[in-house]
Amino acid sequence: MLEAPNWYARKYNSVVARTRESDPDAEFHIRQIGAQHHSSRLATIDYSDAFVLDLRDAGGIAMSGAINDDALTAVFFWGEGAAFNGQQSEIPRLRILGPGTKFDLAMPGNYRLMRIGLRGSALDSLRTASAAHSGRRDWLMPGVHEQCFAPKTELELQQKLLRAVGFAEAAARRGYDLSAGLAVAASEAGAALARVLSCTEEPSARSPGSGVRRKIVDATLAILEASPHGPVSICAICGVLGIGERTLERAFREHLGVSPRAYERERRLRAAHGLILTKGDRLSITDIAMSFSFWHLGRFAGAYTALFGCSPSETRRRIWGVPND
């Protein structure tokens, strides 16, 4: 007889209430920052070798801790003024935290955290795949792995995760016994993550002079982070850094594989995607597009579809069940 999944979907009105919850894959400490009232919604399923969690928060808190030595976690974390290990995190982007990795999160405003965790036989399979292919990235090393995953891949993982926690929320709201659905949904989310990690190659070594170009990229990203909603002129960035556009282009191509202009546009598209995930049930696609300075809706829809593999209206429908605009 298969074991039943452990799950719950709850609301909290204080940091104290949140601190009573434990986590099967991590040890952590939560503290309040600022005087803003705290409220949150948390849905989670723990089943076999997979763990899924979706957390929506409002209120200033900080969280620090470490992933357990026998677990790996994939995290989407973003919000207003949010920071992950000291780096700004205002758009959803996949991070992989290997076993034993320490983390320090700051959430001064509204934010969202979505996780898929693996352990047990799922980690054994990753370990075997890494040993059999010398070019595969070793995800089981401690550290935060921020390899650039394809947005289509990230969207698939988000959908699997949200489908799983949707079962948890439905079970809590209606009082139904959805154990079978909870188990299947959690297993599917974990299997999807394992497939992604098993197929990812180690990034190639960088050329001489890479350190200087890395600094150029980091400085550019800092400038872009200062204006999260609107477009930033590449010419203006070059003026601030005192470099030519060709130098900036070369640095971005080497370290990120895209041009500065393409990166800047993708960043706003990811931000719009994040707003669909958090407020797509309340905001129209037009409102979301214009929030990030996409004034031509047809071009916005085309660029979004090229990046994520489906239109913004279709993403909204899949995530929220809202009819297309």
Secondary structure, 3 states (H helix, E strand, C coil): CCCCCEEEEEEECCHHHHCCCCCCCEEEEEEECCCCCCEEEEEEEEECCEEEEEEEEECCEEEEEEECCCEEEEEEEEECCCEECCEECCCCCEEEECCCCEEEEEECCCEEEEEEEEECHHHHHHHHHHHHCCCECCCCCCCEECCCCCHHHHHHHHHHHHHHHHHHHHHHHHCCCCHHHHHHHHHHHHHHHHHHHHCCECCCCCCCCHHHHHHHHHHHHHHHHCCCCCCCCHHHHHHHHCCCHHHHHHHHHHHHCCCHHHHHHHHHHHHHHHHHHHHCCCCCHHHHHHHCCCCCHHHHHHHHHHHHCCCHHHHHHHHHCCCCC
